Amino acid sequence: MHYIGSLFGEAFLDKNKRIESYDFIEKFISEEHLDWSTPPDTLSVVDKFLDRLAKMGDQEFAFLLTHSGYIPETYKADSSQETLYSKLIETLILEWAKRIGFENSTLPRQKSSMEDISIIDDTYVIVCDSKSFRLGRSQAAPNVKDVLKHADIAKWLSAHHNHIRLGGLITFPSQHDWKKGSDYYQYLTDTESPTLSLYYEHLAYILLFNINKSALINFYKSHADIFPEKISNKLKNKQLYYEGLIENLFSCGSDKWHIFDVSAQKIISEMVYHTVYDLNNHISHTKDLISEKYRAETDINLLRKYVIESESRRATEQLSQQTDRISRFRTVAQDYHEE
């Protein structure tokens, strides 16, 4: 753990300090919006979040970046909480972009048909699409089409008439990457549309090792030389992509990156353990509440009714979901047709 202290500050040798960071965004959301029967004031929350981030030094901010991009499991899918969490991840990237020199970067106010973050200085623009996923999602890796659409990046870039358009950037949680390779990396090495993919720990490394915006700009300008052709071999394209990335973007050398990466993976795996630990506590607490509720019940018939209803729901849950989906997505007759 000594590398974590030297990289991110001695404070993070304390487990409680690391846990505070793992819970930081979720706790911030719970403090800033109390009543989820009404939608949050997203712009106000983002401004307050930026104020909090501004008070962090680079090391503390980089630690937060390293383990970001993982949506809390307790948030319901497509809920206001999930949407706000994703917006704050975008805000992290905005803060990162400004810290490395893209001081004019913004979060577009018009969300539809625009990038998540416009990374801008006086001359250049990069359009960024930030990705966040649940650790408990049903697939180890996402569908490629849900992560990268070159047509969208080209459309977003076309709206920036007053800057030199460098290309696209995808920020991506590393625990959702493909194990060996993917069409994703083939698309990233397409010389016609320069697009860069960075894990959140890559962002942290760039900040901590003072890899400024010039290195990022040069990477885009050299994209066709770094990747002279698409790497279509799925057994190798992930490895070859990151070799090109590290060699050409991380100017301080691959050795320093590999040392950093060991610490980053320890941090992320501990954050995953923390997530599972909290979920198990939540499950246990829920069971205790249910047990306490029925322990004092003396009406045998009422208890029998509860057991029957509970067993029935559990046994037919999947079938009930299927009938619900059929009703929502298909044309269903009202009854059997009369002869």
Summary of the structure (lengths in Angstrom):
residues: 339
radius of gyration: 23.6
end to end distance: 76.3
largest distance: 80.5
contacts: 938
relative contact order: 0.09
helix: 58%
strand: 9%
